Amino acid sequence: MLATLGACGALGGEDTSKASGGDGAVEKAKIKVAVLPVVDLAPLRLAQEGGYFKAEGLEVEAVDAPSGQQSMTKMIGGEVDIAFSTYMPFFVAKSKGAADIRLVADAVSASPKSNAVVTVPNSSVKTINDLAGKKIAITDKNTASHLLTVSVMKDHGVDTSKVQWVPMALPNIAAALSSGQVDAGYLPEPFLTQASKVVGATPVVDIATGATQDFPLAGFGALGSFVDKNPKTLAAFQRALTKAVRDSADRSKIEPLIVKYAKVDAETASLLTLPTFGSTLDPRRLQRVPDLLLQTGVLTAKLDAAPMLAPQAG
């Protein structure tokens, strides 16, 4: 139904090795970043198309992934240097000792009406209380789509123990709702607005409410080995992204990128609710993620977020 936001590869430009940030040559002039089909990556696309990465001596190639879990898997396997994901898979992998995960840049926090559990008119789900025991589409287990839905359901006293979680790619969820394959689904923008227009999807509950209001949703991670070997490359990536996040406050710069990469029409791009973009990581704010993982039983011991943060460019 939708082409993915992350379907494009590198956007070209000269392969230069000098960063304009004053730190001299970057260690790695071309890096690969695993991406997902979400609006959250609009600043990254702006940094690509606007030449922000190029100005820092970087060429960034986007590699498509269907979920945060698989984005991180590509990074651990060496297919990409940096992975974009909701924060949950990063913390779960760290807790299990699967990899030395470092968080390198923030991306988005939940803003009202930008992420929701939705249903369609022919579904038996009408309110959040109806979600108990139903089939709910998510991108993957232990990602934000899964655990934030669990958190919000628990906030409303709804039993989550018998829910059938159905992992699927975001572009397929609207059709699965329409055909009755699932009873409800978690959708971020632009899929939220698109599903409303195409299949009449309506929100059952806004994810950015209660315990998950302003929740840190997603960011960029890398392996500790990459962070340690490429401090100037990482700083250049962070500086370009910070500038792009700042310029993303101007919707006129973001909407054309959403139209181009998400393949939505201009009207949909103008209607959708943007998440809260960010770039600099705050350990106190990020601590909410492993704390939620502990509360939902995904983690069995407390995990401190602060040691996982890579150095942040000034």
N, C-alpha and C positions, 0 to 999 in steps of 0.2 A: 504493500500500500504506500509506504513511504520509503524513499531512499534514505540511507543513514546519513546522519550529520558527519560521521567520520569516514565517509566513503572515499574522500579525496586523498590523494597522496601528497607529496611535497608540491609546493606551489611555485617551485622554481626559484630563480634568482641566482646570483653569483655565489660560488662556494668560496667565501672569503674566510680568513683565519684571524682577522683582527677585530677585537671587540671595541666598540666606541665608548664603553663604560669606563675606560681608563685602566683596565686591569691587564692590558696586553693581550697576547694571543690566547685564545681559548684552547683547551687541550683537545677537544673533539669538535670539529667545525660542522659536522652533520650528525644529527641525532634523530632517533626514531621514538615516537610517542604513541602508545596504544590509546585509542579513543573510543567513546561510545556515541550512539546516536541521540544525543540530548542537547538542549539549548545551553546547558551549563558550559559548553565549550566555545560559546560565541567569542569570548575574549581571546582564546587561543587562535581561532580563525582570524580575528582582527589582527593579532600579532603577526600571523603569516601573511595575510593580504596587504596589511598596512606597512610591511617592511620593518616592523619592530624587531623581529628576530634577526633579520639581515643586518640591521644597524648595529647589532651586538656581535656580529661575526658568526651567526648561526644560521644553518638551514635545518628546518624542522620538518620531518616527514611524518604524516599521520598514518597510523596503521589501524584499520578497523577491527573492533572486537565486539561481540554481541552482549557481553555483560562485564561488570567490574571484576568478577572472579576470573574470567578468561583474559581480561586485560592484564591483570596481575600475573597470571600464569605465563603470558607472553614475555613479561619482564623477567620473571624468575628463570625462564628457559633461555634467556639471552636473545630473543627475537627483537626486543625493543629495549631502549635505554630507560625510558620513563613510562609509567602507566597511569592513566586516569581511571579513577574508580570511586565509588562511594567508599567511605572510610572503613566500613566494617571488614571487608576481606583483608585489608592491610593489617588490622589489629589481630584478626583471627590467625593469619599466617605467622605473625610475630609470636603470638602466644604459644603456638604449636612448634615453634622452632623451625618452621619450613624454610625461612629465609631471613637474612638480616635486612629487614624493611626499614627504610628511612622515608619520612614524609618531607617532600621538597617544596611544595607550594599548595596554598589553599585554592579552592575553586568556587564553591557555592555553599550557602546556608539556605534552609527552607524558609521561603517567604509565603505568606498567605495566598492560597489559590494557585500555587505553582506546582504542587504535587498532591494527588488525591487518589483515593480508592473510588472507582466509578462502577456503575452498572448501566444496563440498558433497559428500556421499557418492558421487554418481555421476560426479564429475569425475575426470579422469586425474591431477590434481594431488594428491599425498599428502604430499609434503615440499617444503621450499623449493627443493631441487635440481630439482624437477619444473617450476618456473616458467619455466625457459629456453624461449624460443620459443612460449610460450602466450599466450592472450588474457586480459589482465588489465584489469578495469574500474577506472577512476579518475574523479575529478570533471572533470579537465582536465589538459592537458599543462603541465608546469613548475609545478604546484602541489605542496603537501606530499604528497598522495596518490600522485603520480607519483614525485617525487624521493626521498622517504623510502623508498619501495619499492625504487627503484634502489639507494639506499645500503645498505639491509639485504641485498639480493641480492648486491651486491659484497662486503659483509662476509663472506658465506658462500661466496664464489668462484663465484657463479652468473652465467653470461653473460646480459647484458641486451640485447645488440645486436639480437636477433631477436624480442624480445617485441612483441606487437601490443597497444598501449595503446588501450583503448576508452573514450572519455569518455562519461559518462552521469550523470544526476542520482542523488544518493544513494538516494532512495526506490525507484529502479528496479533497483538492483544485485542485491538478493536474488532477485528474479524472474528476472533475467538469468542468475544462477548456476544456479537451479533448472532452467531450460529448456535450459541448455547453450550459451547465446549467448556466455558467457565461461567461462573455466576457473577463474578466481579473481578476487577483487575486494578493493579497499581499503575498509574500513569503520571509521568512528569510532562512538562511542556517540551516540545510542541504537540506531543501525542494527545495530551489532554484536550486542547482546543480542537485538534483535528478529529478526534474520536467523537466529540460533541457534534461537529458538523456532519460527519459521514454516517455515524450509526446512532446518533441521538443519545450518546453517553451522558450521564448526569452524575455528579459527585455524590457519594454516600457519606464520605467524611473527608475533611481537609486534613492532610497529614501534619501541617504546621500548626498544631493546636496542642494544648495541654503540656505534657512532659516533653514533647518534641517541638515546641515553638522555638523558632530561630535555631533549629538544630543544625550543627555542622554536617552537611550532607556528603560532599565529595571533594577530592583533591588529587594531587599528583604524588606518586611515590616512586622510589628507585631503590636499587640494592645499595647496601653500604659500600661495596667495592667501587661502584660507579661514583658515588658521592665523594669518597675519599680520593679517588684518582683524578677527578674532574671538577675541582672547586671553582675554577674560573668559568668553565662551561655552564655549571649549575647557576652561578651568580648571574651570568648573562641571560640564561633562560628566565630566571626570576625577575630580573629588571625589565625585560621585554613584556613579560606577563603582567607585572604591576602597572606598567604604562597602559597596556591594553585594557585592564580592568578599570582604571581611572577613566579612560576614554569611552568605555562601555556605558557610562552614565547617559551618553547621548544615544537614544534609541535609533536615531537615523543612521548611525554607524553599524548597529547590530542587526536591524531588521533585514537589510539586503543579504546579509550573510546567512540568516535563518532561511530566507527564501532560496538561496543558492544551494546550501548544503543539506537542509532538511527537506527540500523540494516541496515546501508548502507555498500556498499562494500569498500574495502580499496582504490580503485581508486577514488571513489567519495569523500571519506574523505580527500584524498590528494589534490583534485582539489578545494574543497570548500573554500570560502573566510571567514576567521574568523572575528567576530566583535572585537572591542577593549574592552578587559576585564579590569575590575576595581574592587575595593572593598571599598575604602574609599570614603565617601560622601563629596561633596563640595557644600555648600548651594548656592553659586553664580551660579555654573553650573546647579544645579537642578532647579533654578528659571526659567530657560527656559521652563520647562514643564508647570507649572501653567500659565505662560505668554502665551504660545501657546493655552492652553485651554481657556483663556480669549479671545484671538484673534479669535478663531473659534466659540465663542459663547457658549461653553459648560459650562464655568463659567460665572457668571454675575457680580462678584466682584473680585478684585485682591486678591490673596492668597499668603501669605509669606511662602516660603519653609523652612526657617531656623528653626522655632520652631518645625517642624515635625521631625527633625533629632535626632535620639537616640545618646547617647554618643558613641564615636568611640574609640576602643581599640588602645592603643599606639603600 
